Amino acid sequence: MTPRLDAQMAFLTEACKLKQVDRQSALQDLSRPENSAEHSWHVALYALIMDIPELARAEDRFDAIKMILLHDLVEIDAGDHPIHLDHDAEAVAQAEAAAADRLFGLLPADQSAEMRALWDQFEAAETSAAQGAKRMDHVQPMLQAANPAAPLPDHIEVVEDNLAKGRAKDLHQDWPAMFAQVRARLDGTALPKGDLSQQLDFLNECDRLKPVYRATRIAGGSRFENSAEHSWHLALYALILAEHAPHAINLDRVITMLLLHDLVEIDAGDAPIFGDYDVAAKEAEELEAAQKLFGRLPAAQGAEMLAIWQEFEANESHDAVFAKSLDRFQAPNQNLASSGGSWVDYNVTYEMFLEKVGHKIANGAPALQDWVAPRVKAFLATLAQ
């Protein structure tokens, strides 16, 4: 099993590089460019929340989410290509195909073929799931540009051009309600009422997770990881490592939990695992934040998302226990890939790791703890010298 898990972890560590690929779009607070990892997380949330015909079936919705988690990975090698700039489409396609060959080739052969097939399906845009995924990927950047209180003029110009003659030129026919939402933001007029407005209010609020930074660094250690890109990475972990769950799980539900789990940090902030804080007070603060945030959605949908978040927090169902174990498992791997990261900051010993992290990984994914524990022990021993 170790060579297989070695290959899976090589892929997931390489995937971390997507967090360093900046896009043309900016965060809605305009503080910095959006990167492709947090963009992928946000688009996956769009696919989870939005009601469109292409994603009416749950199977199509979650296939779309899986495609979205994977779709921009090729930018690690091929880079991002803003839609308003001229480029050689054939050359870009070739570069992205070569990137897909390399990246998915890091995985065991069966998973490599499975993930590459999902990526190819997204690119072909022939199935309902792929068309729904593409629609989310096309809509999110327009709303990202149009939603700030004082949008950037050059970003608005790109949106207007996109609506007039770009890939969104038929939005007014294909999705009139979304066209009205985009148009109202561009024109500064009153937003239409209804469920879509509430869903977009929620999704725009979710953008505030992108500037919430964690104690863990991205692989390589160049900066701290933010909670949005962390959530994307965890959902990708679930997609790749689901076979290591010791009990039967609903992978779609696990991915949903991980896309949602850190949203409360928008109001409650991150609580570092090795930090010193009042656990009961933090839990109460997070519950209040969850009720406030999910309360932005239409009532039934908000209740459903809150229930999934609470299931994750309760850590009792097989799905939640496995999702929690992945949440604990990802950070040690980030630290191993960044010269110790938060372990150095908090003077972590192997005994502290076992108490705060290792036992929780073992509870939901013993094979993953067996894999990472000797690596952590060996690394921490070098820090102690």
C-alpha positions as CSV (number, residue, x, y, z in Angstrom):
1,M,0.0,0.0,0.0
2,T,2.9,2.4,0.7
3,P,4.0,2.9,-2.9
4,R,0.4,3.7,-3.8
5,L,0.0,6.2,-1.0
6,D,3.5,7.6,-1.8
7,A,2.2,8.3,-5.3
8,Q,-1.0,9.9,-4.1
9,M,0.8,12.1,-1.7
10,A,3.3,13.2,-4.4
11,F,0.4,14.3,-6.5
12,L,-1.3,16.2,-3.6
13,T,1.9,17.9,-2.6
14,E,2.5,18.9,-6.2
15,A,-1.1,20.2,-6.4
16,C,-0.2,22.7,-3.6
17,K,1.7,24.7,-6.2
18,L,-1.7,25.9,-7.6
19,K,-1.9,28.2,-4.6
20,Q,1.0,30.2,-6.2
21,V,-0.7,30.7,-9.6
22,D,-2.3,34.2,-9.6
23,R,-5.3,35.0,-11.8
24,Q,-6.4,38.3,-13.5
25,S,-9.3,38.5,-11.0
26,A,-9.0,40.0,-7.5
27,L,-10.5,39.3,-4.2
28,Q,-13.7,41.2,-3.7
29,D,-12.0,43.4,-1.1
30,L,-9.5,44.2,-3.9
31,S,-6.6,43.5,-1.5
32,R,-4.7,41.1,-3.9
33,P,-5.1,38.9,-6.9
34,E,-7.1,35.7,-6.6
35,N,-5.1,32.5,-7.0
36,S,-6.3,29.5,-8.9
37,A,-6.7,27.2,-5.9
38,E,-9.0,29.5,-4.0
39,H,-10.8,30.2,-7.3
40,S,-11.4,26.5,-7.7
41,W,-12.8,26.3,-4.1
42,H,-15.1,29.2,-4.8
43,V,-16.3,27.7,-8.1
44,A,-16.9,24.4,-6.4
45,L,-19.1,26.2,-3.8
46,Y,-21.0,27.8,-6.7
47,A,-21.7,24.3,-8.1
48,L,-22.8,23.1,-4.7
49,I,-25.2,26.0,-4.1
50,M,-26.6,27.0,-7.5
51,D,-29.8,25.6,-9.0
52,I,-29.4,25.1,-12.8
53,P,-30.8,22.4,-15.1
54,E,-27.4,21.0,-15.9
55,L,-26.9,20.1,-12.3
56,A,-30.4,19.0,-11.4
57,R,-29.2,15.4,-10.7
58,A,-27.1,14.9,-7.6
59,E,-24.7,12.7,-9.6
60,D,-24.1,15.4,-12.1
61,R,-23.7,18.1,-9.4
62,F,-21.0,16.1,-7.7
63,D,-19.3,15.1,-10.9
64,A,-19.1,18.8,-11.7
65,I,-17.6,19.6,-8.3
66,K,-14.9,17.0,-8.8
67,M,-14.1,18.4,-12.3
68,I,-13.9,21.9,-10.8
69,L,-11.5,20.7,-8.1
70,L,-9.2,19.4,-10.9
71,H,-9.8,21.8,-13.7
72,D,-7.1,24.4,-13.1
73,L,-4.4,22.1,-11.9
74,V,-2.8,22.3,-15.4
75,E,-2.0,26.0,-14.6
76,I,0.8,24.8,-12.4
77,D,2.8,24.2,-15.6
78,A,0.8,26.0,-18.3
79,G,-0.1,29.2,-16.3
80,D,-3.4,31.1,-16.3
81,H,-4.6,32.6,-19.6
82,P,-7.0,35.6,-19.0
83,I,-9.9,35.6,-21.5
84,H,-9.4,39.2,-22.6
85,L,-5.8,38.7,-23.8
86,D,-4.8,37.3,-27.1
87,H,-3.1,33.9,-27.1
88,D,-2.5,30.9,-29.3
89,A,-5.4,28.6,-28.4
90,E,-3.8,25.5,-30.0
91,A,-0.5,26.1,-28.2
92,V,-2.3,26.6,-24.9
93,A,-4.3,23.4,-25.4
94,Q,-1.2,21.5,-26.1
95,A,0.6,23.0,-23.0
96,E,-2.4,22.1,-20.8
97,A,-2.6,18.6,-22.2
98,A,1.1,18.1,-21.5
99,A,0.6,19.4,-18.0
100,A,-2.3,17.1,-17.4
101,D,-0.1,14.2,-18.6
102,R,2.6,15.1,-16.1
103,L,0.4,15.9,-13.1
104,F,-2.1,13.1,-13.3
105,G,0.7,10.8,-14.2
106,L,2.0,11.2,-10.6
107,L,-0.9,9.2,-9.4
108,P,-1.3,5.4,-9.4
109,A,-2.3,4.2,-12.9
110,D,-6.0,3.6,-12.2
111,Q,-6.5,7.0,-10.5
112,S,-4.4,8.7,-13.1
113,A,-6.8,7.5,-15.8
114,E,-9.9,8.4,-13.6
115,M,-8.8,11.9,-12.8
116,R,-7.6,12.6,-16.4
117,A,-11.0,11.4,-17.7
118,L,-12.7,13.9,-15.4
119,W,-10.4,16.7,-16.6
120,D,-10.9,15.7,-20.3
121,Q,-14.7,15.6,-19.7
122,F,-14.6,19.2,-18.3
123,E,-12.6,20.4,-21.3
124,A,-14.9,18.7,-23.8
125,A,-18.0,20.2,-22.1
126,E,-20.3,17.6,-23.7
127,T,-22.0,16.1,-20.6
128,S,-24.5,17.9,-18.4
129,A,-22.1,17.8,-15.5
130,A,-19.3,19.3,-17.5
131,Q,-21.6,22.0,-19.0
132,G,-22.7,22.9,-15.5
133,A,-19.1,23.0,-14.2
134,K,-18.2,25.3,-17.1
135,R,-21.1,27.5,-16.5
136,M,-20.0,28.0,-12.9
137,D,-16.4,28.6,-14.0
138,H,-17.7,31.3,-16.4
139,V,-20.1,33.0,-14.0
140,Q,-17.9,33.3,-10.9
141,P,-15.3,35.6,-12.4
142,M,-17.9,38.1,-13.6
143,L,-19.5,38.3,-10.2
144,Q,-16.1,38.5,-8.7
145,A,-15.3,41.6,-10.8
146,A,-18.8,43.2,-10.5
147,N,-19.5,42.7,-6.8
148,P,-17.0,45.1,-5.1
149,A,-18.5,48.4,-3.9
150,A,-16.0,50.2,-6.2
151,P,-15.2,47.7,-9.0
152,L,-11.9,48.1,-10.9
153,P,-12.7,49.8,-14.3
154,D,-10.5,47.4,-16.3
155,H,-12.2,44.4,-14.7
156,I,-15.6,45.8,-15.6
157,E,-14.5,46.4,-19.1
158,V,-13.6,42.7,-19.4
159,V,-17.0,41.6,-18.0
160,E,-18.9,43.9,-20.5
161,D,-16.8,42.6,-23.4
162,N,-17.5,39.0,-22.2
163,L,-21.3,39.7,-22.1
164,A,-21.2,41.4,-25.5
165,K,-19.1,39.0,-27.5
166,G,-17.3,36.5,-25.3
167,R,-18.2,33.2,-23.7
168,A,-21.0,34.8,-21.8
169,K,-22.6,36.4,-24.9
170,D,-25.7,34.1,-24.6
171,L,-26.1,34.4,-20.9
172,H,-29.2,36.5,-21.3
173,Q,-30.9,33.6,-23.1
174,D,-29.3,30.7,-21.3
175,W,-29.7,32.0,-17.8
176,P,-31.8,35.2,-17.8
177,A,-31.9,35.4,-14.0
178,M,-28.1,35.3,-13.7
179,F,-27.8,37.8,-16.5
180,A,-30.1,40.2,-14.5
181,Q,-27.9,39.7,-11.4
182,V,-24.7,40.6,-13.3
183,R,-26.3,43.5,-15.1
184,A,-27.7,45.0,-11.9
185,R,-24.3,44.9,-10.3
186,L,-22.7,46.5,-13.4
187,D,-25.4,49.2,-13.6
188,G,-25.6,49.9,-9.9
189,T,-29.4,49.2,-9.9
190,A,-31.4,47.3,-7.3
191,L,-30.8,43.6,-7.3
192,P,-33.6,41.2,-8.2
193,K,-35.3,39.5,-5.3
194,G,-35.5,35.8,-4.8
195,D,-33.5,32.6,-4.0
196,L,-30.8,33.4,-6.5
197,S,-30.1,36.8,-4.8
198,Q,-29.8,35.0,-1.5
199,Q,-27.5,32.4,-2.9
200,L,-25.2,35.0,-4.5
201,D,-25.2,37.0,-1.2
202,F,-24.0,33.9,0.5
203,L,-21.4,33.1,-2.2
204,N,-20.1,36.7,-2.2
205,E,-19.8,36.6,1.6
206,C,-17.8,33.4,1.2
207,D,-15.1,35.4,-0.7
208,R,-14.1,36.8,2.7
209,L,-12.5,33.4,3.6
210,K,-9.7,34.0,1.1
211,P,-7.9,36.6,3.3
212,V,-8.2,34.4,6.5
213,Y,-4.7,33.0,7.0
214,R,-3.8,29.9,8.9
215,A,-0.7,28.9,11.0
216,T,0.3,26.4,8.3
217,R,2.4,27.5,5.3
218,I,2.0,26.4,1.7
219,A,4.4,23.8,0.5
220,G,7.8,25.4,0.2
221,G,7.1,27.8,3.1
222,S,6.9,31.0,1.1
223,R,3.8,32.3,2.8
224,F,1.0,31.3,5.1
225,E,-1.9,29.3,3.7
226,N,-5.4,30.8,3.6
227,S,-8.5,28.9,4.6
228,A,-10.1,29.0,1.2
229,E,-7.2,27.3,-0.6
230,H,-6.9,25.0,2.3
231,S,-10.5,24.0,1.9
232,W,-9.9,23.3,-1.8
233,H,-6.8,21.2,-1.0
234,L,-8.7,19.2,1.5
235,A,-11.6,18.4,-0.9
236,L,-8.9,17.3,-3.3
237,Y,-7.4,15.1,-0.6
238,A,-10.8,13.5,-0.1
239,L,-11.1,12.8,-3.8
240,I,-7.7,11.1,-4.0
241,L,-7.6,9.4,-0.6
242,A,-11.2,8.2,-0.1
243,E,-10.1,4.6,-0.4
244,H,-8.2,4.9,2.9
245,A,-11.3,5.4,4.9
246,P,-11.7,2.4,7.3
247,H,-15.5,2.4,6.9
248,A,-17.8,3.0,4.0
249,I,-18.3,6.7,3.3
250,N,-20.3,8.9,1.1
251,L,-17.5,10.7,-0.7
252,D,-19.8,13.5,-2.0
253,R,-20.9,14.3,1.5
254,V,-17.3,14.3,2.7
255,I,-16.3,16.7,0.0
256,T,-19.3,18.9,0.9
257,M,-18.2,19.0,4.5
258,L,-14.7,20.0,3.6
259,L,-15.8,22.8,1.2
260,L,-17.9,24.2,4.0
261,H,-16.0,23.4,7.2
262,D,-13.9,26.5,7.6
263,L,-16.5,29.1,6.5
264,V,-17.1,30.1,10.1
265,E,-13.5,31.5,10.2
266,I,-14.9,34.5,8.2
267,D,-16.2,35.8,11.5
268,A,-14.6,33.6,14.1
269,G,-11.0,33.5,12.7
270,D,-8.6,30.5,12.6
271,A,-7.8,28.6,15.7
272,P,-4.3,27.1,15.3
273,I,-4.2,23.5,16.5
274,F,-1.2,24.1,18.7
275,G,-2.5,27.5,19.9
276,D,-3.8,28.4,23.4
277,Y,-7.5,29.3,23.4
278,D,-10.8,28.6,25.2
279,V,-12.2,25.6,23.3
280,A,-15.8,26.0,24.5
281,A,-15.8,29.7,23.8
282,K,-14.4,29.1,20.3
283,E,-17.0,26.5,19.6
284,A,-19.8,28.9,20.6
285,E,-18.3,31.6,18.5
286,E,-18.1,29.3,15.5
287,L,-21.7,28.1,15.9
288,E,-22.9,31.7,16.0
289,A,-20.9,32.4,12.8
290,A,-22.3,29.3,11.1
291,Q,-25.9,30.3,11.9
292,K,-25.3,33.8,10.6
293,L,-23.6,32.7,7.4
294,F,-25.9,29.9,6.4
295,G,-28.8,32.1,7.3
296,R,-28.0,34.1,4.2
297,L,-29.3,31.2,2.0
298,P,-32.9,30.4,1.3
299,A,-34.3,28.8,4.5
300,A,-34.3,25.1,3.5
301,Q,-30.9,25.3,1.8
302,G,-29.4,27.2,4.7
303,A,-30.7,24.6,7.2
304,E,-29.3,21.8,5.0
305,M,-25.8,23.4,4.9
306,L,-25.8,24.2,8.6
307,A,-26.7,20.5,9.4
308,I,-23.8,19.3,7.3
309,W,-21.4,21.7,9.0
310,Q,-22.7,20.6,12.4
311,E,-22.3,16.9,11.4
312,F,-18.7,17.6,10.6
313,E,-18.2,19.4,13.9
314,A,-19.9,16.6,15.9
315,N,-17.3,14.1,14.5
316,E,-19.6,11.1,15.0
317,S,-20.7,9.8,11.5
318,H,-18.2,7.9,9.4
319,D,-18.3,10.7,6.9
320,A,-17.4,13.3,9.5
321,V,-14.7,11.3,11.2
322,F,-13.0,10.7,7.9
323,A,-13.3,14.4,6.9
324,K,-11.9,15.4,10.3
325,S,-9.0,13.0,9.9
326,L,-8.1,14.6,6.5
327,D,-8.3,18.1,8.1
328,R,-5.7,16.9,10.6
329,F,-3.6,15.0,8.0
330,Q,-3.1,17.8,5.5
331,A,-1.3,20.2,7.8
332,P,1.6,17.8,8.8
333,N,2.2,17.2,5.1
334,Q,2.4,21.0,4.5
335,N,4.8,21.3,7.4
336,L,7.0,18.5,6.1
337,A,7.1,20.3,2.7
338,S,7.9,23.7,4.3
339,S,10.9,23.1,6.7
340,G,8.7,22.5,9.7
341,G,6.3,25.4,9.3
342,S,4.0,25.7,12.3
343,W,5.9,23.0,14.2
344,V,8.9,25.4,14.4
345,D,6.6,28.4,15.4
346,Y,5.0,26.4,18.2
347,N,8.0,24.3,19.3
348,V,6.1,21.1,18.6
349,T,7.4,17.8,19.9
350,Y,6.4,14.4,18.6
351,E,4.4,13.8,21.8
352,M,2.5,17.1,21.1
353,F,1.9,16.0,17.5
354,L,0.4,12.6,18.7
355,E,-1.8,14.3,21.3
356,K,-3.2,17.1,19.1
357,V,-3.1,15.6,15.6
358,G,-1.9,12.0,15.3
359,H,-4.6,10.4,17.4
360,K,-7.3,12.3,15.4
361,I,-5.8,11.1,12.1
362,A,-5.7,7.6,13.4
363,N,-9.3,7.8,14.5
364,G,-10.6,8.3,11.0
365,A,-7.8,7.1,8.7
366,P,-5.3,4.8,10.5
367,A,-3.5,4.0,7.2
368,L,-2.8,7.7,6.8
369,Q,-1.5,8.0,10.3
370,D,0.7,5.0,9.8
371,W,2.1,6.7,6.7
372,V,2.8,10.1,8.1
373,A,3.8,9.3,11.7
374,P,7.3,8.0,11.0
375,R,8.0,10.9,8.7
376,V,6.9,13.4,11.4
377,K,8.9,11.6,14.1
378,A,12.0,11.6,12.0
379,F,11.6,15.3,11.0
380,L,10.9,16.5,14.6
381,A,13.9,14.6,15.8
382,T,16.1,16.7,13.6
383,L,14.5,19.9,15.0
384,A,15.3,18.7,18.6
385,Q,19.0,18.3,17.9
